[in-house]
Amino acid sequence: MNIIDFIKERMRDPTPLERIARELAEAHVEKLEAETALDWASSVVNYNKTRIARLNERLNEHKEKQK
């Protein structure tokens, strides 16, 4: 393949099958990114639940000491 053929191949419009394949690959990547974001968000929620429980426990301890 010479350089002219290479450039022509790169400049042509993709076929419907090529477009579908590219869009499908993009959808898989976006799904993986969304799952990663979900994992992160879930861990933040769990962290804050634990933190709230700990802080409420400490608050109750200090309230009882003041009685």
DSSP file (Angstrom, degrees, kcal/mol; ACC not computed):
  #  RESIDUE AA STRUCTURE BP1 BP2  ACC     N-H-->O    O-->H-N    N-H-->O    O-->H-N    TCO  KAPPA ALPHA  PHI   PSI    X-CA   Y-CA   Z-CA
    1    1 A M              0   0    0      0, 0.0     2,-0.1     0, 0.0     0, 0.0   0.000 360.0 360.0 360.0 126.4    0.0    0.0    0.0
    2    2 A N     >  -     0   0    0      1,-0.1     4,-2.2     4,-0.0     5,-0.2  -0.340 360.0 -97.3 -88.3 176.6    1.5    3.3   -1.0
    3    3 A I  H  > S+     0   0    0      1,-0.2     4,-2.3     2,-0.2     5,-0.2   0.843 121.5  54.7 -64.2 -35.8    1.1    6.6    0.9
    4    4 A I  H  > S+     0   0    0      2,-0.2     4,-2.6     1,-0.2    -1,-0.2   0.932 109.9  46.5 -64.8 -46.1   -1.8    7.8   -1.4
    5    5 A D  H  > S+     0   0    0      1,-0.2     4,-2.5     2,-0.2    -2,-0.2   0.894 111.3  52.9 -62.4 -39.6   -3.8    4.7   -0.7
    6    6 A F  H  X S+     0   0    0     -4,-2.2     4,-1.9     2,-0.2    -2,-0.2   0.925 111.0  46.0 -61.4 -45.3   -3.1    5.0    3.0
    7    7 A I  H  X S+     0   0    0     -4,-2.3     4,-1.8     2,-0.2    -2,-0.2   0.910 111.8  51.5 -65.8 -42.8   -4.4    8.6    3.1
    8    8 A K  H  X S+     0   0    0     -4,-2.6     4,-1.3     1,-0.2    -1,-0.2   0.912 109.2  50.9 -59.9 -42.6   -7.4    7.7    1.0
    9    9 A E  H  < S+     0   0    0     -4,-2.5    -1,-0.2     1,-0.2     3,-0.2   0.893 112.2  46.8 -63.0 -39.7   -8.3    4.9    3.4
   10   10 A R  H  < S+     0   0    0     -4,-1.9    -1,-0.2     1,-0.2    -2,-0.2   0.783 113.4  49.0 -72.1 -27.4   -8.0    7.2    6.4
   11   11 A M  H  < S+     0   0    0     -4,-1.8    -1,-0.2    -5,-0.1    -2,-0.2   0.636  89.0 100.3 -88.8 -16.5  -10.1    9.9    4.7
   12   12 A R  S  < S-     0   0    0     -4,-1.3     3,-0.1    -3,-0.2    -3,-0.0  -0.300  82.9-100.4 -72.4 156.1  -13.0    7.8    3.6
   13   13 A D        -     0   0    0      1,-0.1    -1,-0.1    -2,-0.0    -2,-0.1  -0.503  43.8-108.2 -70.5 141.4  -16.2    7.7    5.6
   14   14 A P        -     0   0    0      0, 0.0    -1,-0.1     0, 0.0    -3,-0.0  -0.370  33.6-110.1 -69.2 152.1  -16.5    4.6    7.8
   15   15 A T     >  -     0   0    0      1,-0.1     4,-2.5    -3,-0.1     5,-0.2  -0.329  31.5-104.7 -73.0 163.0  -19.0    1.9    6.8
   16   16 A P  H  > S+     0   0    0      0, 0.0     4,-2.7     0, 0.0     5,-0.2   0.900 123.9  52.6 -55.7 -40.2  -22.1    1.4    8.9
   17   17 A L  H  > S+     0   0    0      1,-0.2     4,-2.4     2,-0.2     5,-0.2   0.907 109.1  48.7 -63.0 -41.7  -20.6   -1.7   10.4
   18   18 A E  H  > S+     0   0    0      2,-0.2     4,-2.3     1,-0.2    -1,-0.2   0.894 112.0  49.3 -64.9 -39.3  -17.4    0.2   11.3
   19   19 A R  H  X S+     0   0    0     -4,-2.5     4,-2.7     2,-0.2     5,-0.2   0.921 111.3  49.2 -64.9 -43.5  -19.5    2.9   12.9
   20   20 A I  H  X S+     0   0    0     -4,-2.7     4,-2.7     1,-0.2    -2,-0.2   0.929 111.6  49.0 -61.2 -45.3  -21.6    0.4   14.9
   21   21 A A  H  X S+     0   0    0     -4,-2.4     4,-2.2     1,-0.2    -1,-0.2   0.904 112.6  47.5 -61.5 -42.8  -18.4   -1.3   16.1
   22   22 A R  H  X S+     0   0    0     -4,-2.3     4,-2.3     2,-0.2    -1,-0.2   0.918 113.4  47.5 -65.7 -43.2  -16.9    2.0   17.2
   23   23 A E  H  X S+     0   0    0     -4,-2.7     4,-2.4     2,-0.2    -2,-0.2   0.887 111.0  51.8 -66.6 -37.8  -20.0    3.1   19.0
   24   24 A L  H  X S+     0   0    0     -4,-2.7     4,-2.1     2,-0.2    -1,-0.2   0.917 109.8  49.0 -63.1 -43.5  -20.3   -0.3   20.7
   25   25 A A  H  X S+     0   0    0     -4,-2.2     4,-2.1     1,-0.2    -2,-0.2   0.909 111.0  50.4 -62.0 -42.2  -16.8   -0.1   21.9
   26   26 A E  H  X S+     0   0    0     -4,-2.3     4,-2.7     1,-0.2    -2,-0.2   0.895 108.2  53.1 -62.6 -40.1  -17.4    3.4   23.2
   27   27 A A  H  X S+     0   0    0     -4,-2.4     4,-2.3     1,-0.2    -1,-0.2   0.892 107.8  51.0 -63.3 -39.7  -20.5    2.2   25.0
   28   28 A H  H  X S+     0   0    0     -4,-2.1     4,-2.2     2,-0.2    -1,-0.2   0.922 111.9  46.8 -63.0 -43.4  -18.5   -0.5   26.8
   29   29 A V  H  X S+     0   0    0     -4,-2.1     4,-2.4     2,-0.2    -2,-0.2   0.922 112.1  49.7 -65.0 -44.1  -15.9    2.0   27.9
   30   30 A E  H  X S+     0   0    0     -4,-2.7     4,-2.3     1,-0.2    -1,-0.2   0.875 109.9  52.0 -63.5 -36.9  -18.6    4.5   29.1
   31   31 A K  H  X S+     0   0    0     -4,-2.3     4,-2.5     2,-0.2    -1,-0.2   0.921 109.6  49.1 -64.2 -43.7  -20.3    1.6   31.1
   32   32 A L  H  X S+     0   0    0     -4,-2.2     4,-2.1     1,-0.2    -2,-0.2   0.905 111.3  49.7 -61.7 -41.4  -17.0    0.7   32.7
   33   33 A E  H  X S+     0   0    0     -4,-2.4     4,-2.3     2,-0.2    -1,-0.2   0.900 111.0  49.3 -64.2 -40.5  -16.4    4.4   33.7
   34   34 A A  H  X S+     0   0    0     -4,-2.3     4,-2.4     2,-0.2    -2,-0.2   0.896 109.9  51.2 -65.9 -39.8  -20.0    4.6   35.1
   35   35 A E  H  X S+     0   0    0     -4,-2.5     4,-2.5     2,-0.2    -1,-0.2   0.890 109.6  50.5 -64.4 -38.4  -19.4    1.4   37.1
   36   36 A T  H  X S+     0   0    0     -4,-2.1     4,-2.3     2,-0.2    -2,-0.2   0.921 110.5  49.0 -63.6 -43.7  -16.2    2.8   38.5
   37   37 A A  H  X S+     0   0    0     -4,-2.3     4,-2.8     1,-0.2    -2,-0.2   0.890 110.8  51.2 -62.5 -39.4  -18.0    6.0   39.5
   38   38 A L  H  X S+     0   0    0     -4,-2.4     4,-2.7     2,-0.2     5,-0.2   0.918 108.9  50.7 -63.7 -44.1  -20.7    4.0   41.1
   39   39 A D  H  X S+     0   0    0     -4,-2.5     4,-2.0     2,-0.2    -2,-0.2   0.927 113.0  46.3 -58.1 -45.8  -18.1    2.0   43.1
   40   40 A W  H  X S+     0   0    0     -4,-2.3     4,-2.0     2,-0.2    -2,-0.2   0.935 113.0  48.3 -64.0 -47.4  -16.5    5.2   44.3
   41   41 A A  H  X S+     0   0    0     -4,-2.8     4,-2.3     1,-0.2    -2,-0.2   0.898 110.6  51.8 -62.5 -40.6  -19.8    6.9   45.2
   42   42 A S  H  X S+     0   0    0     -4,-2.7     4,-2.6     1,-0.2    -1,-0.2   0.899 108.6  50.7 -62.7 -40.0  -20.9    3.8   47.1
   43   43 A S  H  X S+     0   0    0     -4,-2.0     4,-2.5    -5,-0.2    -1,-0.2   0.874 109.1  51.2 -67.3 -35.4  -17.6    3.8   49.1
   44   44 A V  H  X S+     0   0    0     -4,-2.0     4,-2.4     2,-0.2    -2,-0.2   0.909 110.4  49.5 -65.9 -41.6  -18.1    7.4   50.0
   45   45 A V  H  X S+     0   0    0     -4,-2.3     4,-2.3     2,-0.2    -2,-0.2   0.941 113.0  46.3 -61.8 -47.3  -21.6    6.7   51.2
   46   46 A N  H  X S+     0   0    0     -4,-2.6     4,-2.3     1,-0.2     5,-0.2   0.901 111.0  52.9 -63.2 -40.7  -20.4    3.8   53.3
   47   47 A Y  H  X S+     0   0    0     -4,-2.5     4,-2.4     1,-0.2    -1,-0.2   0.934 111.6  45.7 -58.2 -47.4  -17.5    5.9   54.7
   48   48 A N  H  X S+     0   0    0     -4,-2.4     4,-2.7     2,-0.2    -1,-0.2   0.844 109.2  54.9 -70.9 -32.5  -19.9    8.6   55.8
   49   49 A K  H  X S+     0   0    0     -4,-2.3     4,-2.3     2,-0.2    -1,-0.2   0.943 112.0  44.6 -60.6 -47.0  -22.4    6.2   57.3
   50   50 A T  H  X S+     0   0    0     -4,-2.3     4,-2.4     1,-0.2    -2,-0.2   0.906 113.8  50.3 -62.9 -42.8  -19.6    4.8   59.4
   51   51 A R  H  X S+     0   0    0     -4,-2.4     4,-2.7    -5,-0.2    -2,-0.2   0.913 110.2  49.4 -62.7 -44.5  -18.3    8.2   60.3
   52   52 A I  H  X S+     0   0    0     -4,-2.7     4,-2.7     2,-0.2     5,-0.2   0.913 111.1  49.9 -62.3 -43.7  -21.8    9.4   61.3
   53   53 A A  H  X S+     0   0    0     -4,-2.3     4,-2.1     2,-0.2    -2,-0.2   0.927 112.5  47.3 -61.5 -44.5  -22.3    6.4   63.5
   54   54 A R  H  X S+     0   0    0     -4,-2.4     4,-2.3     1,-0.2    -2,-0.2   0.925 113.6  47.2 -63.0 -45.4  -18.9    6.9   65.2
   55   55 A L  H  X S+     0   0    0     -4,-2.7     4,-2.5     1,-0.2    -2,-0.2   0.884 110.9  51.4 -67.1 -38.5  -19.6   10.6   65.7
   56   56 A N  H  X S+     0   0    0     -4,-2.7     4,-2.4     2,-0.2    -1,-0.2   0.895 109.5  51.6 -63.4 -38.7  -23.1   10.0   67.1
   57   57 A E  H  X S+     0   0    0     -4,-2.1     4,-2.1    -5,-0.2    -2,-0.2   0.931 111.6  45.8 -62.1 -46.2  -21.5    7.5   69.5
   58   58 A R  H  X S+     0   0    0     -4,-2.3     4,-2.2     2,-0.2    -2,-0.2   0.894 111.1  53.3 -64.5 -39.3  -19.0   10.0   70.7
   59   59 A L  H  X S+     0   0    0     -4,-2.5     4,-2.1     1,-0.2    -2,-0.2   0.919 109.6  47.9 -61.7 -44.0  -21.6   12.7   71.0
   60   60 A N  H  X S+     0   0    0     -4,-2.4     4,-2.2     2,-0.2    -1,-0.2   0.884 109.1  54.3 -64.9 -38.6  -23.7   10.4   73.2
   61   61 A E  H  X S+     0   0    0     -4,-2.1     4,-1.7     1,-0.2    -1,-0.2   0.925 111.3  44.9 -59.6 -44.7  -20.7    9.5   75.4
   62   62 A H  H  X S+     0   0    0     -4,-2.2     4,-1.2     1,-0.2    -2,-0.2   0.842 110.4  53.9 -71.9 -33.0  -20.0   13.2   76.0
   63   63 A K  H  X S+     0   0    0     -4,-2.1     4,-0.5     1,-0.2     3,-0.2   0.907 109.2  48.9 -64.8 -41.0  -23.7   14.0   76.7
   64   64 A E  H >< S+     0   0    0     -4,-2.2     3,-0.8     1,-0.2    -2,-0.2   0.848 107.2  55.3 -69.0 -33.3  -23.8   11.2   79.4
   65   65 A K  H 3< S+     0   0    0     -4,-1.7    -1,-0.2     1,-0.2    -2,-0.2   0.811 104.2  55.3 -66.9 -29.0  -20.6   12.5   81.0
   66   66 A Q  H 3<        0   0    0     -4,-1.2    -1,-0.2     1,-0.2    -2,-0.2   0.605 360.0 360.0 -80.7 -11.8  -22.2   16.0   81.4
   67   67 A K    <<        0   0    0     -3,-0.8    -1,-0.2    -4,-0.5    -2,-0.1   0.482 360.0 360.0 -73.1 360.0  -25.2   14.6   83.3
